[in-house]
Amino acid sequence: LVYIGDISYALYLVHWPVIVFFAYVRERKTINSWDSLIIILIIIMALTLLLHYSIEKWSLSTTILSSAIYVGVVYTALISLLLNSSSINDALFSNRLDHFTETNNSLSTSPEDWHPDMNFTKEQIRRIIDFNRKGSLLPIPRHQTDHEARKWTNYTDESEHNNYSFIWKGNGNLSILLLGNSFAWRASPVIYDVFKGHYKELRVYTHLGCRLLTDVDCPKFRAAYPIVLEKMKPDITLVIARDPNYLISNFTGLRQKTLEHVDEIKRHSLRVVIDGQNTFCGPTRIKLKSGEDLEVPSEIVRRLQKGRLNMEEMHWTRNKSDAFHTVETEMLSDIARNNPHITFNNIYEQFCLEKEGVCPFYNPTNIHSFYGDKWGHLIAEGLNALRKGYQRIATRLMHELS
């Protein structure tokens, strides 16, 4: 016990830097195996004993002057590293980029081992990292508080709704309603753009976290939006509300519940557009081989900062994506086929590269993530990837209603 007490302070100093360095080298946030844990313990104990016998025992027996000189040298080195940390990081990163830009990709032979062309300059790589760090949303154009809808419903006491609902007034002829949750709110700038000049009112009516077509959550919002539908009688209603319920394999009762909600929306709308109701091009949270949740932008940044070309695990094959979504897409497509006034917008296929047969989680031309987090919220790049699809639907509906 006395000996353990003697080395405990050295152990305290050594253990955390070793764990951090080990995680950095292995490029993982967690220690995910017993082998790794044993290796870390051996390294920690070896460095603890080395520190205890080479420095700690010497410092206890040496003169005050020697200790003062030693402490001064250590602190000078630490302060110097701290003051120059930015330059050191830049130099190390620049060296990694040199290696990165000199590495050639081998040709892909199948969708499973597909990878993007990573022929970027050092400055382009820096910009890619900067974009994925920021995870920028599309800016929402200037809008008005929706006093009219508040008067209709007297629904004003939930910030998850109030702060994410508003209205645009225009000089066109169409009345348009965008219903949904945070995904609709994020997509509103694209909807604004594709209908710009053609609407007299474009109402964004959302509630964060509300699953519009399947759940019975958000009771106040669920009571309010049918009133808005009835009062507004929109020409076009768009439903953009990603819903993890559509990820489950057991669809018992889900189809009937979806039909009921769609009929409710259709009753007061001339045209209805329903987005794919999933939360991701793949599952809500894709796991890396390490067992960690994949957060696409941070994973891209991490790999590029390490000078790695490998974007493994960051795409699905088209066959895998289609199979994963098949129950949902067939159900919503069938609903649309049986009613010519309903359009199903298959967002999943819009993220895929047809020739290559893959569905990357980022734009392969610039390595900008489509997604901002592990829940599949789209950021600017992902929303722009869907812009052509929204424009195609908007053009057709405006022609039909003209």
Secondary structure as GFF3:
##gff-version 3
##sequence-region A 1 402
A	DSSP	alpha_helix	2	26	.	.	.	ID=ss1
A	DSSP	alpha_helix	34	51	.	.	.	ID=ss2
A	DSSP	pi_helix	52	56	.	.	.	ID=ss3
A	DSSP	alpha_helix	57	61	.	.	.	ID=ss4
A	DSSP	alpha_helix	64	83	.	.	.	ID=ss5
A	DSSP	alpha_helix	85	102	.	.	.	ID=ss6
A	DSSP	three_ten_helix	111	113	.	.	.	ID=ss7
A	DSSP	alpha_helix	122	134	.	.	.	ID=ss8
A	DSSP	alpha_helix	147	153	.	.	.	ID=ss9
A	DSSP	alpha_helix	159	162	.	.	.	ID=ss10
A	DSSP	beta_strand	166	169	.	.	.	ID=ss11
A	DSSP	beta_strand	174	180	.	.	.	ID=ss12
A	DSSP	alpha_helix	182	195	.	.	.	ID=ss13
A	DSSP	beta_strand	199	206	.	.	.	ID=ss14
A	DSSP	alpha_helix	219	232	.	.	.	ID=ss15
A	DSSP	beta_strand	236	240	.	.	.	ID=ss16
A	DSSP	three_ten_helix	244	247	.	.	.	ID=ss17
A	DSSP	alpha_helix	254	266	.	.	.	ID=ss18
A	DSSP	beta_strand	271	275	.	.	.	ID=ss19
A	DSSP	alpha_helix	296	305	.	.	.	ID=ss20
A	DSSP	beta_strand	315	317	.	.	.	ID=ss21
A	DSSP	alpha_helix	318	337	.	.	.	ID=ss22
A	DSSP	beta_strand	342	345	.	.	.	ID=ss23
A	DSSP	three_ten_helix	348	351	.	.	.	ID=ss24
A	DSSP	beta_strand	358	360	.	.	.	ID=ss25
A	DSSP	beta_strand	362	363	.	.	.	ID=ss26
A	DSSP	beta_strand	368	369	.	.	.	ID=ss27
A	DSSP	alpha_helix	380	385	.	.	.	ID=ss28
A	DSSP	alpha_helix	387	401	.	.	.	ID=ss29
###
